[in-house]
Amino acid sequence: MPHQGEILQEAIKHSGISITRIVEEMGITRPTIYRKFKEETIDYGFVTRVGEIINHDFSNDFTVVQQSSLLFVTPQSKAIVTNNVTPRVTAVQNIDSDPAKQLLTLQAKYIALLEAYNELLLKVYGPK
């Protein structure tokens, strides 16, 4: 069964939209997207953004297990305010005893954070 990066790569390939256009619209580099193609799990924001660009709904492509492993997916919660305190929604985390998988997960989160930071910088300061 293909992992999330492979599914993403195939969807882009079948969309007919070039990698160049996707990376330009997302404000990332080509090596970044090629790294994503090799990852077993990809953060939810990245998948949805690519889906918007190529006009593709990935919810039909990922199995329920794969969808639950998308990084940064927050569970649906009711907005209950008790004593003016809003509950904090935390990211879904898979507890895995394999240190290599934990390291890869942290690396993916770190890269996603850097990409979000770069997008913010582009929005604030614009391109060079």
ABEGO torsion letter per residue (X at the ends): XBBAAAAAAAAAAAAGBBAAAAAAAAGBBAAAAAAAAABABBBAAAAAAAAAAAGBBAAAABBAAAAAABBGBBBBBBBBBBGGBBBBBBBBBBBBABAAAAAAAAAAAAAAAAAAAAAAAAAAAEBX
